[in-house]
């Protein structure tokens, strides 16, 4: 088995050539009737790998959510939900630690009476994409514009087809089913593995990855060793270069 095949099968990892082959095949797929062109479709997949965002989070990102001065990205539609301050919760029973909603404000502008809401989270985008993201954003009509106005299904179909055309024999075995071909969560995985490789000499590598991917911290000690987003920005500037024009 060659090195590339081993990387795919054993680690759900792509070599630089495989990743570039995938992007080259991807930009050929969208037609003139598609909501975005091939270059933008490629940028969307690169955006997921660069930011570590999930596909649903990525498709909710607006132009105004990118701060090009400090490279902070606001994720307005994260996967997790937070309990709203307007709500009260109680234990479901005396045997478990699960809670159920007791009351909430039906007029609350955040949770709309549900008791939970998707509190915005923050991560970064690196200098690797800054120039192209800025130029692309300048083509969008207003700050409320979605960066990538496509559906999850569309991205899934395009990713699958590009993976086949690029000859990527990749799969993901989940608890209940086997997913063959490119899967959208792969690009969040690639972000993590890139940081592991590029940050191997950094003492705070694991904490940086947790901050980048917006993982919650369960242990008390994790909270004390948590790296803030400023450290992450500094590491990315040092590792991937920085365009000073964006900081003026």
QUIDAZI-V374518 format. One record per backbone hydrogen bond with DSSP energy under -0.5 kcal/mol. NH is the residue of the N-H (numbers start at 1). CO is the residue of the C=O. Records with the same first field share a line. If there is no record, write none. Layout:
BEGIN
NH = CO  CO
END
This chain:
BEGIN
6 = 2
7 = 3
8 = 4
9 = 5
10 = 6
11 = 7
12 = 8
13 = 7
19 = 15
20 = 16
21 = 17
22 = 18
23 = 19
24 = 20
25 = 21
26 = 22
27 = 23
28 = 25
29 = 26
30 = 26
34 = 31
41 = 37
42 = 38
43 = 39
44 = 40
45 = 41
46 = 42
47 = 43
48 = 44
49 = 45
50 = 46
51 = 47
52 = 48
58 = 54
59 = 55
60 = 56  57
61 = 58
63 = 145
64 = 143
65 = 62
66 = 63
67 = 65  72
68 = 66
71 = 67
72 = 67
73 = 123
74 = 65
75 = 73  121
76 = 74
82 = 117
84 = 115
87 = 84
88 = 103
90 = 100
92 = 98
100 = 90
102 = 88
103 = 88
106 = 104
108 = 105
112 = 108
113 = 105
114 = 111
117 = 82
119 = 117
121 = 75
123 = 73
125 = 71
129 = 126
130 = 126
131 = 127
133 = 129
134 = 130
135 = 131
136 = 132
137 = 133
138 = 134
139 = 136
140 = 137
145 = 142
147 = 61
150 = 148
155 = 151
156 = 152
157 = 153
158 = 154
159 = 155
160 = 156
161 = 157
162 = 158
163 = 159
164 = 160
165 = 161
166 = 162
167 = 164
168 = 163
169 = 167
170 = 168
172 = 179
174 = 172  177
179 = 172
180 = 178
181 = 170
186 = 183
187 = 184
188 = 185
189 = 185
190 = 186
191 = 187
192 = 188
193 = 189
194 = 190
195 = 191
196 = 192
197 = 193
198 = 194
199 = 195
200 = 197
202 = 199
205 = 202
208 = 204
209 = 205
210 = 206
211 = 207
212 = 208
213 = 209
214 = 211
215 = 210
218 = 216
223 = 219
224 = 220
225 = 221
226 = 222
231 = 228
232 = 228
233 = 229
234 = 230
235 = 231
236 = 232
237 = 233
238 = 234
239 = 235
240 = 236
241 = 237
244 = 242
246 = 243
247 = 244
248 = 245
END
